[in-house]
Every structure is written in C-alpha cells, then in structure tokens.
Amino acid sequence: LYDHRWTVLPCRMANLPCDDVAPSVLLSWLNAIFDTSFALTDGVVTCLSEFINDGCDLGLIYGYLRPWWPNIRAENEFKSLPAEMLARRQQDYELRSSAMTSDRITNPKIPPRRVWDLYANRVVPYYALEPGTNKCYKKTQLSKRLWAVSHSWRPLYERQSVLTTINGRAWHVPIPKGTTLNEIRDELLILGAEYVFLDV
C-alpha cells in the first residue's frame, strides 16, 4: 500500500551526511530520488545550503523537502523555500506559545511537535508536513496523513528503549522487545502509513 509517488529511503541513504557535500552533489541525489531534473541555480544553491549548513543528513533533507518538491515548477521557486519554512516554524512557535497561560493549558488541541516521516525515516517538525500557510493549523483538525502509535503503555519488562538516528539520537524511543524500529517502519508502510506520531 505504499504511495508510489514517493521513494522510501533505505536506512543507509537516509544516514548519508550532507554537511560536507556540495550543493551540486546534493541536488543530483535529490533529482535522482524525486525523479526530476532541476538545474543548479542561485535559488537552488541558497535553499540547499541552508540544510548543508545546518548539518542535516539526506534523510532529514528529504523529509523537509518531500511535501514541497512536487509543487516546484521552476528552479527560481527554490529561493523562497527557506523563508516559507521559517514562516511555518514561526507560526508553529506562536501556536504552541499560545496554548498555555501561566500554568494552565488553554488549547488542548495542539498537534504533536514532531512526527516520524516513514518515507524519509526521519523525525521532522509537524510544520514540515504540508506546504501552505494554514493547512496544518486549523483549530481542531490534524493532518489526515498522520497516524499514532504507542508502545509506552506496555509493562517495562516487555519493552526496550532505543537510541536511533531517526530522531538524531535526541531521546530514547520505547518499542516492544524482540523488534526494531526498522521492522515497525516496514509494517507501518505496508499498512499505508506515511507520517506517525510515535508516543514516547
């Protein structure tokens, strides 16, 4: 049930570091992944350099760009992407800041902060899911492409906590003993999932 518009990155590709990669090389990788033929223009260099300078790996870059790439018709449109993503990040920050007053939650219908992009095999911020200004931030509506999975309710003796490159080794992820995140990813992809909120 994979969505065949998208490439499912193998782990070894997602893990490719890009902090020392030239924009031309990164563009050739992305053109191959997206099956496109964009040329290396100033706008493309500006956009890709942001990710390179941030020390992103190929999986994270793919996760950020995957929702935007199909809407790009010309190379000069790349130039505005960093500003658009920054605006989405600011919108996300304002939404989360307004969710609490003093010590009280005033808006419990906030989307998750981060989600697992199964195609990129990377955790990305929720605001990276869909391009456009307000699609992800209607008051009560989550993206229809988002699933939720929780293993944290299982007893301690039935689960393990793992560190993973999927979230940049930023926090431990609880999963059942006897399985791996790769196996969980494969199963979710077979079921038709694309983005997953993984409860930790």
N, CA, C and O of each residue as an XYZ file, in Angstrom:
800
protein
N       0.803     -1.201      0.000
C       0.000      0.000      0.000
C       0.849      1.270      0.000
O       0.350      2.358      0.286
N       2.143      1.121     -0.325
C       2.999      2.306     -0.397
C       2.415      3.320     -1.368
O       1.790      2.952     -2.362
N       2.624      4.605     -1.073
C       2.296      5.655     -2.019
C       3.463      5.741     -3.004
O       4.533      6.237     -2.651
N       3.269      5.268     -4.216
C       4.390      5.130     -5.153
C       4.846      6.452     -5.757
O       5.765      6.473     -6.577
N       4.209      7.566     -5.358
C       4.744      8.866     -5.780
C       6.070      9.138     -5.081
O       6.875      9.938     -5.557
N       6.295      8.473     -3.951
C       7.453      8.789     -3.121
C       8.419      7.623     -3.056
O       8.022      6.458     -3.079
N       9.687      7.960     -2.976
C      10.724      6.967     -2.733
C      10.791      6.700     -1.240
O      10.772      7.634     -0.438
N      10.869      5.433     -0.866
C      11.120      5.066      0.529
C      12.629      4.933      0.660
O      13.230      4.009      0.111
N      13.239      5.862      1.393
C      14.707      5.852      1.512
C      15.176      4.679      2.351
O      14.695      4.492      3.469
N      16.103      3.883      1.837
C      16.731      2.869      2.701
C      17.530      3.571      3.802
O      17.963      4.711      3.631
N      17.719      2.897      4.912
C      18.423      3.495      6.061
C      19.799      4.024      5.677
O      20.183      5.114      6.102
N      20.545      3.264      4.876
C      21.905      3.694      4.525
C      21.899      5.006      3.750
O      22.817      5.815      3.890
N      20.854      5.225      2.921
C      20.750      6.502      2.204
C      20.323      7.624      3.137
O      20.866      8.726      3.076
N      19.345      7.347      4.007
C      18.874      8.370      4.950
C      20.011      8.844      5.847
O      20.041     10.005      6.257
N      20.948      7.942      6.153
C      22.046      8.267      7.067
C      23.204      9.016      6.407
O      24.155      9.397      7.089
N      23.139      9.234      5.085
C      24.256      9.908      4.409
C      24.424     11.330      4.944
O      23.498     12.135      4.841
N      25.591     11.655      5.515
C      25.804     13.025      5.999
C      25.948     13.985      4.823
O      26.518     13.639      3.788
N      25.424     15.192      4.998
C      25.471     16.174      3.906
C      26.202     17.444      4.305
O      26.235     18.398      3.527
N      26.794     17.484      5.506
C      27.418     18.727      5.957
C      28.682     19.079      5.166
O      29.110     20.233      5.185
N      29.287     18.109      4.469
C      30.457     18.401      3.648
C      30.178     18.204      2.163
O      31.108     18.133      1.359
N      28.915     18.116      1.800
C      28.539     17.845      0.414
C      28.285     19.160     -0.320
O      27.676     20.076      0.233
N      28.748     19.251     -1.552
C      28.492     20.449     -2.367
C      27.020     20.478     -2.772
O      26.415     19.425     -2.971
N      26.438     21.674     -2.895
C      25.041     21.760     -3.340
C      24.778     21.014     -4.653
O      23.697     20.458     -4.842
N      25.753     21.001     -5.552
C      25.571     20.310     -6.835
C      25.397     18.809     -6.629
O      24.580     18.176     -7.297
N      26.170     18.243     -5.699
C      26.068     16.807     -5.400
C      24.738     16.509     -4.728
O      24.056     15.549     -5.086
N      24.367     17.336     -3.748
C      23.094     17.139     -3.058
C      21.933     17.240     -4.045
O      20.992     16.448     -3.979
N      21.992     18.199     -4.951
C      20.927     18.333     -5.954
C      20.851     17.095     -6.839
O      19.756     16.645     -7.177
N      21.996     16.539     -7.218
C      21.965     15.339     -8.072
C      21.327     14.170     -7.320
O      20.592     13.382     -7.915
N      21.600     14.049     -6.015
C      20.954     12.999     -5.217
C      19.444     13.216     -5.168
O      18.663     12.285     -5.367
N      19.044     14.462     -4.899
C      17.613     14.765     -4.777
C      16.889     14.612     -6.112
O      15.759     14.125     -6.151
N      17.528     15.023     -7.204
C      16.920     14.819     -8.517
C      16.700     13.331     -8.788
O      15.680     12.945     -9.360
N      17.663     12.492     -8.373
C      17.518     11.046     -8.563
C      16.384     10.499     -7.691
O      15.597      9.668     -8.145
N      16.300     10.958     -6.456
C      15.259     10.477     -5.542
C      13.876     10.909     -6.008
O      12.938     10.112     -6.004
N      13.750     12.177     -6.411
C      12.446     12.718     -6.814
C      12.136     12.491     -8.300
O      11.035     12.790     -8.763
N      13.124     11.955     -9.047
C      12.970     11.736    -10.486
C      12.661     13.061    -11.200
O      11.722     13.164    -11.989
N      13.486     14.064    -10.894
C      13.352     15.383    -11.509
C      14.677     15.752    -12.170
O      15.641     14.989    -12.107
N      14.721     16.920    -12.800
C      15.958     17.339    -13.469
C      16.198     18.834    -13.255
O      16.508     19.554    -14.204
N      16.057     19.297    -12.022
C      16.303     20.708    -11.741
C      17.777     21.035    -11.944
O      18.657     20.225    -11.650
N      18.026     22.237    -12.452
C      19.394     22.704    -12.671
C      19.889     23.447    -11.428
O      19.099     23.912    -10.607
N      21.195     23.544    -11.316
C      21.808     24.224    -10.166
C      21.814     25.729    -10.426
O      22.685     26.239    -11.131
N      20.845     26.433     -9.856
C      20.765     27.890     -9.983
C      21.067     28.504     -8.618
O      21.237     27.793     -7.628
N      21.132     29.838     -8.582
C      21.393     30.524     -7.309
C      20.318     30.190     -6.279
O      20.627     29.994     -5.103
N      19.063     30.123     -6.708
C      17.973     29.812     -5.785
C      18.097     28.426     -5.201
O      17.841     28.224     -4.014
N      18.489     27.464     -6.025
C      18.678     26.088     -5.560
C      19.837     26.034     -4.562
O      19.733     25.397     -3.514
N      20.939     26.707     -4.897
C      22.101     26.733     -4.002
C      21.720     27.360     -2.663
O      22.094     26.842     -1.611
N      20.976     28.476     -2.690
C      20.538     29.136     -1.452
C      19.735     28.181     -0.577
O      19.967     28.079      0.627
N      18.792     27.488     -1.195
C      17.925     26.575     -0.458
C      18.718     25.403      0.124
O      18.631     25.128      1.321
N      19.481     24.722     -0.711
C      20.195     23.524     -0.256
C      21.312     23.864      0.728
O      21.628     23.068      1.613
N      21.906     25.041      0.575
C      22.976     25.447      1.505
C      22.458     25.587      2.934
O      23.192     25.339      3.891
N      21.189     25.985      3.079
C      20.596     26.079      4.422
C      20.667     24.726      5.134
O      21.045     24.648      6.303
N      20.301     23.668      4.415
C      20.313     22.322      5.007
C      21.738     21.837      5.247
O      22.032     21.231      6.277
N      22.615     22.108      4.291
C      24.016     21.698      4.435
C      24.633     22.379      5.652
O      25.299     21.730      6.458
N      24.411     23.694      5.788
C      24.983     24.448      6.906
C      24.405     24.018      8.254
O      25.067     24.146      9.284
N      23.167     23.507      8.248
C      22.551     23.025      9.485
C      23.017     21.623      9.853
O      22.624     21.099     10.895
N      23.853     21.004      9.014
C      24.384     19.675      9.318
C      23.369     18.557      9.142
O      23.484     17.513      9.784
N      22.376     18.761      8.279
C      21.348     17.735      8.054
C      21.915     16.564      7.258
O      22.824     16.735      6.446
N      21.370     15.378      7.500
C      21.699     14.242      6.648
C      20.662     14.158      5.525
O      19.705     14.931      5.498
N      20.859     13.216      4.601
C      19.991     13.142      3.426
C      18.548     12.815      3.810
O      17.614     13.338      3.202
N      18.358     11.956      4.811
C      17.003     11.623      5.233
C      16.240     12.833      5.730
O      15.072     13.015      5.387
N      16.891     13.667      6.540
C      16.223     14.852      7.089
C      15.911     15.866      5.984
O      14.840     16.472      5.974
N      16.848     16.043      5.063
C      16.611     16.965      3.948
C      15.434     16.475      3.103
O      14.571     17.259      2.709
N      15.412     15.178      2.833
C      14.302     14.593      2.075
C      12.980     14.790      2.821
O      11.958     15.113      2.214
N      13.010     14.593      4.139
C      11.801     14.778      4.941
C      11.271     16.204      4.888
O      10.062     16.422      4.812
N      12.170     17.164      4.928
C      11.744     18.569      4.851
C      11.238     18.938      3.448
O      10.249     19.660      3.318
N      11.904     18.453      2.415
C      11.587     18.892      1.055
C      10.485     18.082      0.382
O       9.875     18.557     -0.576
N      10.222     16.883      0.856
C       9.270     15.990      0.180
C       7.891     16.627     -0.032
O       7.340     16.488     -1.124
N       7.303     17.323      0.960
C       5.988     17.929      0.716
C       6.021     19.098     -0.269
O       5.011     19.394     -0.908
N       7.158     19.759     -0.395
C       7.254     20.960     -1.225
C       7.646     20.650     -2.664
O       7.190     21.321     -3.590
N       8.476     19.652     -2.855
C       9.096     19.380     -4.151
C       8.094     19.239     -5.303
O       8.339     19.798     -6.372
N       6.973     18.516     -5.136
C       6.055     18.343     -6.276
C       5.414     19.646     -6.756
O       4.946     19.721     -7.892
N       5.387     20.674     -5.901
C       4.756     21.943     -6.275
C       5.737     22.911     -6.944
O       5.343     23.982     -7.406
N       7.010     22.527     -6.991
C       8.020     23.409     -7.590
C       8.044     23.182     -9.098
O       8.251     22.062     -9.566
N       7.831     24.241     -9.838
C       7.788     24.144    -11.299
C       9.037     24.732    -11.955
O       9.354     24.399    -13.097
N       9.737     25.593    -11.247
C      10.938     26.225    -11.815
C      11.968     26.416    -10.721
O      11.634     26.549     -9.544
N      13.240     26.427    -11.137
C      14.340     26.493    -10.169
C      14.276     27.741     -9.294
O      14.693     27.704     -8.137
N      13.751     28.861     -9.842
C      13.750     30.099     -9.047
C      12.799     30.005     -7.851
O      12.896     30.815     -6.928
N      11.885     29.035     -7.850
C      10.974     28.873     -6.718
C      11.689     28.335     -5.482
O      11.186     28.469     -4.366
N      12.849     27.733     -5.674
C      13.609     27.222     -4.535
C      14.046     28.360     -3.617
O      14.179     28.184     -2.405
N      14.265     29.522     -4.211
C      14.815     30.655     -3.456
C      13.910     31.045     -2.291
O      14.399     31.460     -1.240
N      12.600     30.916     -2.468
C      11.664     31.333     -1.415
C      11.416     30.264     -0.363
O      10.816     30.550      0.673
N      11.868     29.035     -0.607
C      11.572     27.937      0.336
C      12.088     28.177      1.755
O      11.331     27.983      2.706
N      13.347     28.592      1.938
C      13.808     28.816      3.321
C      12.937     29.804      4.081
O      12.637     29.589      5.255
N      12.523     30.893      3.421
C      11.674     31.893      4.087
C      10.297     31.313      4.406
O       9.736     31.590      5.466
N       9.752     30.508      3.489
C       8.449     29.896      3.735
C       8.511     28.922      4.902
O       7.602     28.882      5.732
N       9.580     28.138      4.967
C       9.728     27.191      6.072
C       9.930     27.925      7.399
O       9.422     27.502      8.438
N      10.676     29.026      7.351
C      10.863     29.828      8.554
C       9.531     30.403      9.034
O       9.269     30.450     10.236
N       8.694     30.838      8.095
C       7.368     31.370      8.461
C       6.512     30.279      9.094
O       5.790     30.539     10.056
N       6.587     29.056      8.561
C       5.841     27.941      9.143
C       6.343     27.632     10.556
O       5.554     27.345     11.456
N       7.669     27.695     10.737
C       8.234     27.437     12.070
C       7.772     28.490     13.061
O       7.456     28.172     14.207
N       7.730     29.741     12.626
C       7.269     30.825     13.490
C       5.801     30.648     13.842
O       5.401     30.870     14.985
N       5.002     30.252     12.868
C       3.579     30.009     13.098
C       3.392     28.878     14.120
O       2.533     28.957     14.999
N       4.203     27.841     13.990
C       4.157     26.718     14.919
C       4.521     27.177     16.333
O       3.869     26.799     17.306
N       5.566     27.993     16.432
C       6.001     28.506     17.732
C       4.897     29.338     18.390
O       4.630     29.202     19.584
N       4.267     30.193     17.598
C       3.197     31.041     18.143
C       2.008     30.205     18.613
O       1.415     30.488     19.654
N       1.668     29.184     17.846
C       0.565     28.300     18.241
C       0.865     27.623     19.573
O       0.009     27.573     20.456
N       2.078     27.102     19.715
C       2.441     26.395     20.952
C       2.578     27.365     22.130
O       2.238     27.027     23.264
N       3.074     28.558     21.852
C       3.202     29.559     22.921
C       1.841     29.990     23.447
O       1.685     30.283     24.632
N       0.854     30.027     22.550
C      -0.478     30.470     22.962
C      -1.295     29.356     23.613
O      -2.409     29.595     24.078
N      -0.749     28.148     23.648
C      -1.512     27.011     24.187
C      -1.549     27.002     25.707
O      -2.370     26.303     26.300
N      -0.671     27.769     26.344
C      -0.634     27.793     27.806
C      -0.678     29.227     28.314
O      -0.056     30.127     27.750
N      -1.422     29.412     29.379
C      -1.424     30.676     30.086
C      -1.023     30.371     31.517
O      -1.698     29.621     32.223
N       0.077     30.960     31.931
C       0.629     30.667     33.247
C       0.873     29.160     33.343
O       1.695     28.625     32.599
N       0.169     28.464     34.248
C       0.388     27.020     34.371
C      -0.826     26.229     33.871
O      -1.011     25.070     34.243
N      -1.633     26.843     33.047
C      -2.857     26.193     32.578
C      -2.836     26.020     31.058
O      -2.473     26.939     30.324
N      -3.228     24.829     30.599
C      -3.347     24.582     29.163
C      -4.661     25.181     28.697
O      -5.728     24.810     29.187
N      -4.586     26.108     27.751
C      -5.794     26.768     27.265
C      -6.245     26.228     25.908
O      -7.377     26.467     25.486
N      -5.359     25.499     25.227
C      -5.737     24.888     23.945
C      -5.186     23.464     23.912
O      -4.022     23.265     23.567
N      -6.014     22.460     24.270
C      -5.527     21.077     24.300
C      -5.463     20.435     22.910
O      -5.022     19.293     22.780
N      -5.894     21.148     21.884
C      -5.950     20.549     20.551
C      -4.758     20.954     19.696
O      -4.899     21.285     18.519
N      -3.589     20.923     20.308
C      -2.351     21.261     19.616
C      -1.825     19.992     18.936
O      -1.829     18.922     19.546
N      -1.378     20.096     17.690
C      -0.810     18.904     17.043
C       0.514     18.520     17.700
O       1.109     19.332     18.408
N       0.981     17.290     17.474
C       2.272     16.896     18.051
C       3.402     17.794     17.539
O       3.339     18.332     16.433
N       4.413     17.939     18.357
C       5.541     18.798     17.985
C       6.347     18.189     16.834
O       6.790     18.890     15.924
N       6.525     16.864     16.900
C       7.351     16.179     15.908
C       6.650     14.900     15.441
O       5.884     14.295     16.191
N       6.917     14.498     14.203
C       6.347     13.271     13.655
C       7.430     12.503     12.886
O       8.423     13.076     12.439
N       7.213     11.220     12.748
C       8.143     10.334     12.047
C       7.695     10.240     10.595
O       6.630      9.693     10.310
N       8.496     10.766      9.677
C       8.244     10.630      8.246
C       8.794      9.259      7.846
O      10.008      9.065      7.785
N       7.899      8.319      7.575
C       8.322      6.948      7.292
C       9.072      6.833      5.970
O       9.931      5.963      5.828
N       8.767      7.692      5.004
C       9.452      7.623      3.712
C      10.887      8.126      3.834
O      11.800      7.563      3.230
N      11.083      9.184      4.614
C      12.429      9.727      4.835
C      13.141      9.005      5.969
O      14.364      9.085      6.084
N      12.387      8.302      6.806
C      12.896      7.639      8.010
C      13.584      8.630      8.945
O      14.654      8.370      9.495
N      12.922      9.779      9.100
C      13.434     10.818      9.981
C      12.280     11.474     10.736
O      11.154     11.545     10.244
N      12.585     11.946     11.931
C      11.625     12.734     12.691
C      11.739     14.177     12.207
O      12.823     14.759     12.189
N      10.598     14.739     11.815
C      10.552     16.126     11.331
C       9.542     16.902     12.171
O       8.644     16.300     12.761
N       9.671     18.225     12.235
C       8.663     19.004     12.961
C       7.312     18.892     12.265
O       7.246     18.706     11.050
N       6.248     19.003     13.032
C       4.903     18.884     12.464
C       4.665     19.896     11.348
O       3.967     19.609     10.375
N       5.253     21.085     11.499
C       5.010     22.113     10.490
C       5.600     21.751      9.126
O       5.281     22.398      8.129
N       6.458     20.723      9.067
C       7.056     20.318      7.790
C       6.143     19.407      6.976
O       6.463     19.075      5.834
N       5.015     19.002      7.546
C       4.149     18.034      6.859
C       3.601     18.519      5.541
O       3.690     17.812      4.536
N       3.036     19.711      5.523
C       2.358     20.157      4.310
C       2.707     21.614      4.024
O       2.729     22.445      4.932
N       2.980     21.917      2.755
C       3.233     23.323      2.419
C       1.946     24.127      2.483
O       0.854     23.568      2.579
N       2.086     25.438      2.428
C       0.907     26.299      2.545
C       0.851     26.872      3.935
O       1.494     26.357      4.849
N       0.098     27.919      4.103
C       0.176     28.626      5.381
C      -0.590     27.990      6.509
O      -0.052     27.856      7.608
N      -1.819     27.594      6.284
C      -2.635     27.199      7.429
C      -3.120     25.757      7.402
O      -3.919     25.367      8.253
N      -2.663     24.964      6.456
C      -3.218     23.616      6.308
C      -3.131     22.796      7.583
O      -4.086     22.106      7.941
N      -2.009     22.861      8.266
C      -1.816     22.012      9.444
C      -2.395     22.625     10.707
O      -2.431     21.960     11.743
N      -2.845     23.860     10.655
C      -3.144     24.562     11.891
C      -4.585     24.996     12.044
O      -4.861     25.980     12.731
N      -5.505     24.292     11.424
C      -6.907     24.550     11.726
C      -7.125     24.128     13.169
O      -6.475     23.198     13.647
N      -8.016     24.789     13.856
C      -8.102     24.620     15.304
C      -8.265     23.182     15.766
O      -7.637     22.783     16.747
N      -9.084     22.397     15.093
C      -9.350     21.060     15.612
C      -8.949     19.956     14.650
O      -9.244     18.788     14.904
N      -8.300     20.287     13.576
C      -8.057     19.281     12.553
C      -6.580     18.954     12.406
O      -5.763     19.829     12.117
N      -6.245     17.679     12.609
C      -4.895     17.203     12.354
C      -4.797     16.779     10.895
O      -5.811     16.545     10.238
N      -3.585     16.682     10.401
C      -3.388     16.191      9.049
C      -3.964     14.786      8.930
O      -3.759     13.950      9.810
N      -4.682     14.528      7.843
C      -5.258     13.198      7.616
C      -4.176     12.175      7.308
O      -4.438     10.972      7.302
N      -2.956     12.651      7.051
C      -1.856     11.737      6.724
C      -1.092     11.298      7.972
O      -0.054     10.647      7.863
N      -1.591     11.645      9.141
C      -0.885     11.362     10.391
C      -1.530     10.196     11.138
O      -2.736     10.198     11.387
N      -0.724      9.212     11.489
C      -1.154      8.081     12.315
C      -0.507      8.240     13.693
O       0.414      9.038     13.866
N      -0.995      7.480     14.660
C      -0.388      7.478     16.008
C      -0.093      6.047     16.430
O      -0.887      5.137     16.193
N       1.061      5.862     17.059
C       1.488      4.551     17.557
C       2.049      4.743     18.954
O       2.803      5.683     19.208
N       1.679      3.847     19.857
C       2.232      3.931     21.215
C       2.607      2.547     21.719
O       1.801      1.616     21.700
N       3.838      2.438     22.168
C       4.272      1.224     22.865
C       4.576      1.528     24.324
O       4.908      0.628     25.095
N       4.463      2.807     24.705
C       4.880      3.207     26.054
C       3.941      2.677     27.130
O       4.298      2.690     28.308
N       2.752      2.212     26.759
C       1.812      1.669     27.734
C       2.174      0.249     28.152
O       1.655     -0.254     29.148
N       3.063     -0.403     27.399
C       3.426     -1.785     27.725
C       4.240     -1.822     29.009
O       4.945     -0.859     29.315
N       4.159     -2.920     29.775
C       4.971     -3.024     31.001
C       6.463     -2.928     30.671
O       6.898     -3.288     29.577
N       7.224     -2.440     31.629
C       8.659     -2.238     31.410
C       9.363     -3.505     30.939
O      10.262     -3.433     30.102
N       8.968     -4.664     31.465
C       9.666     -5.900     31.106
C       9.340     -6.347     29.669
O       9.986     -7.257     29.148
N       8.356     -5.721     29.033
C       8.002     -6.084     27.658
C       8.539     -5.083     26.635
O       8.337     -5.259     25.434
N       9.214     -4.046     27.097
C       9.687     -3.052     26.143
C      11.145     -2.692     26.407
O      11.701     -2.960     27.471
N      11.725     -2.082     25.404
C      13.105     -1.600     25.488
C      13.134     -0.155     25.014
O      12.258      0.269     24.261
N      14.125      0.594     25.446
C      14.312      1.966     24.977
C      15.535      1.996     24.087
O      16.601      1.512     24.468
N      15.382      2.567     22.892
C      16.489      2.573     21.940
C      16.843      3.999     21.535
O      15.983      4.878     21.467
N      18.119      4.203     21.269
C      18.588      5.448     20.651
C      18.695      5.201     19.155
O      19.104      4.119     18.732
N      18.334      6.187     18.357
C      18.280      5.962     16.914
C      18.650      7.222     16.133
O      18.430      8.342     16.594
N      19.208      7.018     14.956
C      19.495      8.145     14.067
C      18.207      8.757     13.521
O      18.214      9.884     13.026
N      17.100      8.015     13.612
C      15.822      8.512     13.088
C      15.446      9.840     13.742
O      14.892     10.722     13.086
N      15.749      9.983     15.038
C      15.473     11.257     15.721
C      16.773     11.979     16.105
O      16.790     12.803     17.019
N      17.850     11.657     15.399
C      19.132     12.300     15.675
C      19.689     11.928     17.035
O      20.494     12.666     17.603
N      19.264     10.777     17.564
C      19.679     10.291     18.893
C      19.388     11.314     19.997
O      20.124     11.418     20.978
N      18.302     12.063     19.814
C      17.971     13.127     20.763
C      17.234     12.614     21.994
O      17.317     13.241     23.050
N      16.518     11.501     21.898
C      15.815     10.920     23.043
C      15.599      9.435     22.791
O      15.623      8.978     21.648
N      15.387      8.686     23.873
C      15.131      7.255     23.766
C      13.705      7.003     23.282
O      12.779      7.743     23.615
N      13.550      5.948     22.494
C      12.241      5.578     21.957
C      11.844      4.217     22.522
O      12.589      3.249     22.369
N      10.670      4.125     23.182
C      10.235      2.821     23.698
C       9.596      1.970     22.600
O       8.682      2.421     21.910
N      10.085      0.736     22.443
C       9.484     -0.206     21.489
C       9.410     -1.579     22.160
O      10.123     -1.834     23.130
N       8.553     -2.459     21.649
C       8.474     -3.799     22.251
C       9.793     -4.548     22.093
O      10.503     -4.370     21.103
N      10.114     -5.389     23.079
C      11.298     -6.240     22.959
C      11.083     -7.212     21.809
O       9.959     -7.630     21.530
N      12.182     -7.565     21.148
C      12.097     -8.534     20.063
C      11.792     -7.923     18.708
O      11.592     -8.649     17.734
N      11.752     -6.581     18.628
C      11.540     -5.941     17.334
C      12.499     -4.765     17.204
O      13.229     -4.446     18.143
N      12.497     -4.129     16.059
C      13.334     -2.954     15.815
C      12.474     -1.857     15.204
O      11.366     -2.114     14.732
N      12.988     -0.644     15.216
C      12.268      0.452     14.569
C      12.156      0.227     13.062
O      11.178      0.650     12.446
N      13.146     -0.435     12.464
C      13.059     -0.735     11.035
C      11.909     -1.687     10.743
O      11.202     -1.521      9.749
N      11.718     -2.683     11.602
C      10.603     -3.615     11.414
C       9.264     -2.910     11.621
O       8.302     -3.169     10.898
N       9.206     -2.014     12.617
C       7.981     -1.246     12.860
C       7.703     -0.342     11.665
O       6.558     -0.220     11.229
N       8.750      0.293     11.134
C       8.591      1.151      9.950
C       8.045      0.354      8.773
O       7.092      0.783      8.122
N       8.645     -0.811      8.495
C       8.191     -1.640      7.372
C       6.725     -2.014      7.523
O       5.961     -1.946      6.561
N       6.334     -2.406      8.722
C       4.942     -2.814      8.965
C       3.991     -1.641      8.743
O       2.935     -1.800      8.130
N       4.367     -0.461      9.243
C       3.513      0.719      9.080
C       3.401      1.129      7.609
O       2.325      1.517      7.153
N       4.504      1.045      6.873
C       4.466      1.362      5.448
C       3.552      0.391      4.693
O       2.792      0.802      3.816
N       3.631     -0.888      5.037
C       2.774     -1.888      4.392
C       1.305     -1.580      4.669
O       0.450     -1.778      3.806
N       1.017     -1.098      5.869
C      -0.366     -0.759      6.221
C      -0.843      0.535      5.560
O      -2.037      0.832      5.564
N       0.094      1.309      4.989
C      -0.289      2.526      4.277
C       0.008      3.815      5.013
O      -0.449      4.878      4.591
N       0.767      3.754      6.111
C       1.086      4.963      6.869
C       2.168      5.778      6.150
O       2.982      5.242      5.397
N       2.147      7.070      6.404
C       3.155      7.978      5.829
C       3.861      8.759      6.934
O       5.090      8.792      6.986
N       3.084      9.386      7.816
C       3.615     10.111      8.977
C       3.042      9.477     10.233
O       1.871      9.100     10.272
N       3.886      9.363     11.271
C       3.445      8.711     12.505
C       3.880      9.541     13.695
O       5.031      9.968     13.794
N       2.920      9.764     14.611
C       3.268     10.298     15.927
C       3.588      9.092     16.793
O       2.708      8.287     17.095
N       4.848      8.966     17.193
C       5.291      7.834     17.998
C       5.361      8.292     19.448
O       6.249      9.057     19.826
N       4.428      7.822     20.247
C       4.322      8.247     21.641
C       5.509      7.727     22.434
O       5.748      6.520     22.473
N       6.252      8.622     23.066
C       7.366      8.207     23.911
C       7.109      8.542     25.384
O       7.950      8.260     26.238
